């Protein structure tokens, strides 16, 4: 394994120094590993292929930032993690900004459940506003766990942490979210 790391390191140094064709060797060596990484995080095969290509595009673009520490795998997997998080952020739909015409029709119609739908929308608004007030780290862990339905193990692997640390961070982030949510509710009822 040390020999593989060394050869990866040498290849990446060559890419950094302008021998771009050497990136093809790295792609051939690591694309399957990246593919499996993204599939473990519940991406469909077509998206997975796109994400693998995005990682190597980012490697090419940021090749001059590769340092001499010899840890190509760590560097590549950090890029992969960032690509995955960015993908999830782009593709997690905010129910408030993607309201369809059916929802608008429900809110303005004279149906008997109009009040209930309006109440749900108000609560969703409070929830989204509360979420936006959290730190980026807290928002990410809540979105990964609740919206993307990732396991604690998957999140730990993604962010480079332990399962227990993920559980604690999620619990604390959820507690902050609940506090902010109820503060907003109390503000509106006063």
Buried (B, 14 or more C-beta within 10 A) or exposed (E): EEEEBEBBBEBBBBBBEEEEEBBEBBBEBBBEEBBEBBBBBBBEEEBBBBBBBBBBEBBEEEBEEBEEEBBBBEBBBEBBBEBBBEBBEEEEEEBEEEBEEEBEEBBEEEEEEEEEBEEBBEEBEBBBEBBEBBEEEBBBBBBBBEEBEBEBEBBBBBBEBEBEBBBEBBEEBBEBBEEBBEEBBEEEEE
